[in-house]
Amino acid sequence: MQNIRIAILLMVIFGAGLMTGRWTAPKPSILIPTASGRIAMADEVMSRLRLLLALRPEQERTLSPLVNEISEEVAQLPPASVERVEALRRFWKKMEPLLAPEQKPAFERHVRESENRMRRMILNRNRSNGLTNSSSGIQPAPSPVR
């Protein structure tokens, strides 16, 4: 009887430990496959934005959930795809109002460079697959986020 009681208590303690660990463990970073075959992480994206735009701490706190949200969405989309560009455009539109006027030129340059880079990747992918730009859904780049 004593042995059964000890075994049951050990199972309860073990189960409680598993549940506690599951609830308190840090959330794993979001992994984003890139067209170059590299894997980027949401933390990396946030660090790049921090350096590029000289973000203030309150901006980081506001942007971090947005970066995580878009990272989850982008990670599900194929690299070098029109869908990924559209998702990033939605993110950039949400992000722009959170920036100070002095940060906007660097932000607009980043958006322009990112769109051009992704457009080249899509065009290269299409060429290698024998597609034309119109059949792949590529639209002309809109003016920077406004």
Number of C-alpha atoms within 10 A of each C-alpha: 6 7 8 9 10 11 12 12 12 12 12 12 12 12 12 12 12 11 12 11 11 11 10 8 9 8 8 6 14 19 18 22 18 14 15 9 9 9 12 16 16 20 16 13 15 18 13 12 17 16 9 13 17 14 18 11 10 9 15 18 11 12 20 14 11 17 19 18 14 17 23 16 15 22 19 12 16 14 20 22 20 18 15 19 20 13 15 19 17 13 16 19 13 13 17 16 11 15 15 13 9 10 15 16 12 13 20 17 12 16 18 17 12 14 19 13 13 19 20 13 17 21 19 14 15 17 12 9 9 9 13 12 13 8 8 13 11 16 10 7 10 10 9 15 16 9
